[in-house]
């Protein structure tokens, strides 16, 4: 799993019938400061109801097809969790509630 920020939506009204009806989000992988981009943006299937600006965890490759909604579907990126907080060495380095 990797951290990313949701930076936008992707709407595809015409798509393969094997793609789930869940929304597609544009995500930007980030480093452990949670603000610096790391790599290029991706489009992922959102199975948890994330929104723009949220910090999420995503998986790619074959792991992206391991959820109930994406099993045996043609996806390479699935947003699997919305992050509430992150602790590192006993200190909170991210809190969703402190960002607001």
N, C-alpha and C positions, 0 to 999 in steps of 0.2 A: 504494500500500500504506500501511496505517496500523498503529500499535501498539495492542495491547489486552491486557488481562489476562483469562484464563479465570476466570470467577467461578462457573460452575455447569454442570450438564448439563440437557438438555431431552430428554425421552422422549416420542415420539409413535408409538405402536404402530399407529395407523391413519393412513395418509397416502397421498398421490397416488402412483401406481405409477411416475411419472417421477422421484420423489425417490430419490437413491441410498441405499443401506443404511448409509452411514457415519453415525457418531454426530453428534448436534447438540449444540453447546455454547453456553452463554450467555457472551458476552464483553462487557467494559466497555472502550471506547476510553479511552486514557490520553494524557497529555501527555508531554513529553520528560524529566520526572522519573520517569516510569514508575509513579507512585503516585497522581497526581491524576486523577480521572475527567474525561473530556472528552466531553460529549454523553450520550446515553442508551444503555443496554445493548442488545445485538443478539443474535440467534440466528444462528449460522453453521454451515455444514457443515464438519466437520473432516476434511480429507484427508491429515493428517500425523500423527495420533495424539497430539494435545496433551492435557494434563491440567489439572485445576483448579489455579490459582495460577501457571501458566506465562505468560510474556510471549510473545505471538505476533504475527505479521503477518497482516493480513486484507485482502481486497479486496472491493469492493462494486460494484453495478451490473453492466454487461455483462462486466466483467473477472472477476466471480465464476463465470462460465460458461466460462472458458478452460482449466480443468484437464481431464485425461483423465476424471476421475470426475464432473465437473459439466457437461461439454459438452452443450449443448442441454437442460439440466435447469432446472426452475423455481426458481432460487436467486438471491438478491441479496446474499449474504454468504458468503464462503468463507475458511476459515482455511488459509493456504498455507504457513506456516513457523513453526517454533519458534525463538525468538531465543536464541542462545548468548551473544553479547556485542555491544555497540554502542560504537563509538568516535566521538568528536566532537572535532575540532581536535587530534588526536593523543592524546587522553586517553580511557581507557575509562570510559564513564559508566554502563554496565550490564554485569554479568557474571552469567550464570546460576549459575555455580559459587560466586560470592561470596555469593549470597542464602541458601544453605543453611546 
